[in-house]
């Protein structure tokens, strides 16, 4: 029998073997691995969360010790918000200032490596530019009282600030608030240097931010002595002079090292307002300003009243010289052109014959200034600019603003302004090149291009019109329709570039009506193509560059490539036929010249911010612009008003006593502009005209009288043969 208590007494049984053998073990191990991994992740996450909660609780408990209650909490909240806003504002200001730092790249001191004497087209000296550093006077050799006078007047804390004088700025704000106006500036000497070297005189927040960052950059990269030296060498001092050394020679005829205290005070008073206090223009004002500088020396503690009393009693006198009108805006542009051309030769001391005609320059300056004086307030316009180019490309006159002493920013070459309808010539030129003619018709009606719907002036539409009517009446929808339905935007951009617009043209469907910014010089260059029979105008301001040894280093006629054709003769003829109708039946009637064929186009931008007239004869092309530096609107000023009137005044003067050239494609005489037989009367400003300019006498009245007297004596004198016979007898 089997013994139940004895396990070995029963029958022997073999253990059951799995059918799949050892495959079950790897599966179990894999399952256990994932279980362990899941357990580890759960425990790790739970522990991490628990520890974070503990840490947060400890931090909270810690900061509860610093909890401020009551009125103190308000102060701390305001401070916290101020720090936050300050940090955000710093980031924004840095972003705004980043473009300014691009100006510091490259050799920004390059202007000081040249010494250039400029001549006009006839060989007369008209100005100088550039500074040779080895010829300039080091700061250590300048009179001590001159340095003190400059610092006492311009920046008393110069050696204490980092480029921005926070204390001085707060003081200026306080003084100005008490006075109810701007009576004291807050800019440091370093900020003024940054503006002079890198920026313009544009009054804007963006410019002030750039100026502040560049001032800090200058302080970080130059010593105080270096900054002061650059400031004294690069600042405009009136009379066409830059730098204290040049001003001392110009006003006093002596070296800067030899000026006395009274003269030093007069020089120190010129830095911020050279046009107002230039002693060769207004000696009483210059002496009054010098007296203020002497008071600044005493108030700042740099000198005593006893030390300055002699200078008060014996104010400085200047060299008695004829007033020299230097074409400074033109010279600044010409100096840039010299530096561009100077890459071809190593010389840096140069004599440059320019293209400028001082008679035309003076007429242009007088026209711009008189227009602003007579009509600026009525039209709410404070600035104007003009460029005159003779057929062949020579720039004969350039006005970059109303007053160079007040602002050296050249609005003729650097200000980017919307040209309005004066830009339409590029669209019409493309149309002429594509087989259209002045009599081709197109419908003037409302048009939409994408989400843009341009309108005509006063929302008037004429229906079916010729291209001549469209251009002379300055209809907006026609150039837009031509671009949209005929040839697109790119040919217009290419045409503008080919005709001489150097400013990048936008790739935008709005450019046919003039939304892409250009300069006055751009427009004058482009319009010069028409009297050149469709050839490049080859605008230039430099005729010849020579060294002091007389060697000719550059000659325009020798070194520049021949002009290329921009418009075909037929297309150019069609354009001149249309443009010469603008002063006759179109928007530019106030630009018409008596007895002279004139072609041109008006331009007025949105909200009346800019007003243009660009016109040409067979002899000259002239572009005129009026507006405001801050882009504020004028009082309904259009291109057909003040710009056209000023154009007429300049061109009336320019065409006196010269041989008139015909405009290509126009028969001469032009029926609609026959010479008037009646005697011309001076225009009445009250009736919308400007008084004409008259070319000045070639000789003075006294010189003419002397020459006439000599002539009469020669007539009365005995013949030479009779004199010899009498002597022989």
Rosetta blueprint (number, residue, H / E / L):
1 X L
2 X L
3 X L
4 X L
5 X L
6 X L
7 X L
8 X L
9 X L
10 X L
11 X L
12 X L
13 X L
14 X L
15 X L
16 X L
17 X L
18 X L
19 X L
20 X L
21 X L
22 X L
23 X H
24 X H
25 X H
26 X H
27 X H
28 X H
29 X H
30 X H
31 X H
32 X H
33 X H
34 X H
35 X H
36 X H
37 X H
38 X H
39 X H
40 X H
41 X H
42 X H
43 X H
44 X H
45 X H
46 X H
47 X H
48 X H
49 X H
50 X H
51 X H
52 X H
53 X H
54 X H
55 X H
56 X H
57 X H
58 X H
59 X H
60 X H
61 X H
62 X H
63 X H
64 X H
65 X L
66 X L
67 X L
68 X L
69 X L
70 X L
71 X H
72 X H
73 X H
74 X H
75 X H
76 X H
77 X H
78 X H
79 X H
80 X H
81 X H
82 X H
83 X H
84 X H
85 X H
86 X H
87 X H
88 X H
89 X H
90 X H
91 X H
92 X H
93 X H
94 X H
95 X H
96 X H
97 X H
98 X H
99 X H
100 X H
101 X H
102 X H
103 X H
104 X H
105 X L
106 X L
107 X L
108 X L
109 X L
110 X H
111 X H
112 X H
113 X H
114 X L
115 X E
116 X E
117 X E
118 X E
119 X E
120 X L
121 X L
122 X L
123 X L
124 X L
125 X E
126 X E
127 X E
128 X E
129 X E
130 X L
131 X L
132 X L
133 X H
134 X H
135 X H
136 X L
137 X L
138 X L
139 X H
140 X H
141 X H
142 X L
143 X L
144 X H
145 X H
146 X H
147 X H
148 X H
149 X H
150 X H
151 X H
152 X H
153 X H
154 X H
155 X L
156 X L
157 X L
158 X L
159 X L
160 X L
161 X L
162 X L
163 X L
164 X L
165 X L
166 X H
167 X H
168 X H
169 X H
170 X H
171 X H
172 X H
173 X H
174 X H
175 X H
176 X H
177 X H
178 X H
179 X H
180 X L
181 X L
182 X L
183 X L
184 X L
185 X L
186 X L
187 X L
188 X L
189 X H
190 X H
191 X H
192 X H
193 X H
194 X H
195 X H
196 X H
197 X H
198 X H
199 X L
200 X L
201 X L
202 X L
203 X L
204 X L
205 X H
206 X H
207 X H
208 X H
209 X H
210 X H
211 X H
212 X H
213 X H
214 X H
215 X H
216 X H
217 X H
218 X H
219 X H
220 X H
221 X H
222 X L
223 X L
224 X H
225 X H
226 X H
227 X H
228 X H
229 X H
230 X H
231 X H
232 X H
233 X H
234 X H
235 X L
236 X E
237 X L
238 X L
239 X L
240 X L
241 X L
242 X E
243 X L
244 X H
245 X H
246 X H
247 X H
248 X H
249 X H
250 X H
251 X H
252 X H
253 X L
254 X L
255 X L
256 X H
257 X H
258 X H
259 X L
260 X L
261 X H
262 X H
263 X H
264 X H
265 X H
266 X H
267 X H
268 X H
269 X L
270 X L
271 X L
272 X L
273 X L
274 X H
275 X H
276 X H
277 X H
278 X L
279 X L
280 X L
281 X L
282 X L
283 X H
284 X H
285 X H
286 X H
287 X H
288 X H
289 X H
290 X H
291 X H
292 X H
293 X H
294 X H
295 X H
296 X H
297 X H
298 X H
299 X H
300 X L
301 X L
302 X L
303 X L
304 X L
305 X H
306 X H
307 X H
308 X H
309 X H
310 X H
311 X H
312 X H
313 X H
314 X L
315 X L
316 X L
317 X L
318 X L
319 X L
320 X L
321 X L
322 X L
323 X L
324 X L
325 X L
326 X L
327 X L
328 X H
329 X H
330 X H
331 X H
332 X H
333 X H
334 X H
335 X H
336 X H
337 X H
338 X H
339 X H
340 X H
341 X H
342 X H
343 X H
344 X H
345 X L
346 X L
347 X L
348 X L
349 X E
350 X E
351 X E
352 X E
353 X E
354 X E
355 X L
356 X L
357 X L
358 X H
359 X H
360 X H
361 X H
362 X H
363 X H
364 X H
365 X H
366 X H
367 X H
368 X H
369 X H
370 X H
371 X H
372 X H
373 X H
374 X H
375 X H
376 X H
377 X H
378 X H
379 X H
380 X L
381 X L
382 X L
383 X E
384 X E
385 X E
386 X E
387 X E
388 X E
389 X E
390 X E
391 X L
392 X L
393 X L
394 X E
395 X E
396 X E
397 X E
398 X E
399 X E
400 X L
401 X L
402 X L
403 X L
404 X L
405 X L
406 X L
407 X L
408 X L
409 X L
410 X L
411 X L
412 X L
413 X L
414 X L
415 X L
416 X L
417 X E
418 X E
419 X L
420 X H
421 X H
422 X H
423 X H
424 X H
425 X H
426 X H
427 X H
428 X H
429 X H
430 X H
431 X H
432 X H
433 X H
434 X L
435 X L
436 X L
437 X L
438 X L
439 X L
440 X L
441 X E
442 X E
443 X E
444 X E
445 X L
446 X L
447 X L
448 X L
449 X E
450 X L
451 X L
452 X E
453 X L
454 X L
455 X L
456 X L
457 X H
458 X H
459 X H
460 X L
461 X L
462 X L
463 X E
464 X E
465 X E
466 X E
467 X H
468 X H
469 X H
470 X H
471 X H
472 X H
473 X L
474 X L
475 X L
476 X H
477 X H
478 X H
479 X H
480 X H
481 X H
482 X H
483 X H
484 X H
485 X H
486 X H
487 X H
488 X L
489 X L
490 X H
491 X H
492 X H
493 X H
494 X H
495 X H
496 X H
497 X H
498 X H
499 X H
500 X L
501 X L
502 X L
503 X L
504 X L
505 X L
506 X L
507 X L
508 X L
509 X L
510 X L
511 X H
512 X H
513 X H
514 X L
515 X L
516 X L
517 X E
518 X E
519 X L
520 X H
521 X H
522 X H
523 X H
524 X H
525 X H
526 X H
527 X H
528 X H
529 X H
530 X H
531 X H
532 X L
533 X L
534 X L
535 X E
536 X L
537 X L
538 X L
539 X L
540 X E
541 X L
542 X E
543 X E
544 X E
545 X E
546 X E
547 X E
548 X L
549 X L
550 X L
551 X L
552 X E
553 X E
554 X E
555 X E
556 X H
557 X H
558 X H
559 X H
560 X L
561 X L
562 X L
563 X L
564 X L
565 X E
566 X L
567 X L
568 X L
569 X H
570 X H
571 X H
572 X H
573 X H
574 X H
575 X H
576 X H
577 X H
578 X H
579 X H
580 X L
581 X L
582 X H
583 X H
584 X H
585 X H
586 X L
587 X L
588 X L
589 X H
590 X H
591 X H
592 X L
593 X E
594 X L
595 X L
596 X E
597 X L
598 X L
599 X E
600 X E
601 X E
602 X E
603 X E
604 X E
605 X L
606 X H
607 X H
608 X H
609 X L
610 X E
611 X E
612 X E
613 X E
614 X E
615 X E
616 X E
617 X L
618 X L
619 X L
620 X E
621 X E
622 X E
623 X E
624 X E
625 X E
626 X E
627 X E
628 X L
629 X L
630 X L
631 X L
632 X L
633 X L
634 X L
635 X L
636 X L
637 X L
638 X L
639 X H
640 X H
641 X H
642 X H
643 X H
644 X H
645 X H
646 X H
647 X H
648 X H
649 X H
650 X H
651 X H
652 X H
653 X H
654 X H
655 X L
656 X L
657 X L
658 X L
659 X L
660 X L
661 X L
662 X L
663 X L
664 X L
665 X L
666 X L
667 X L
668 X L
669 X L
670 X L
671 X H
672 X H
673 X H
674 X L
675 X L
676 X L
677 X L
678 X L
679 X L
680 X L
681 X L
682 X L
683 X L
684 X L
685 X H
686 X H
687 X H
688 X L
689 X L
690 X L
691 X L
692 X L
693 X L
694 X L
695 X L
696 X L
697 X L
698 X L
699 X L
700 X L
701 X H
702 X H
703 X H
704 X H
705 X H
706 X H
707 X H
708 X H
709 X H
710 X H
711 X H
712 X H
713 X H
714 X H
715 X H
716 X H
717 X L
718 X L
719 X L
720 X H
721 X H
722 X H
723 X H
724 X H
725 X H
726 X H
727 X H
728 X H
729 X L
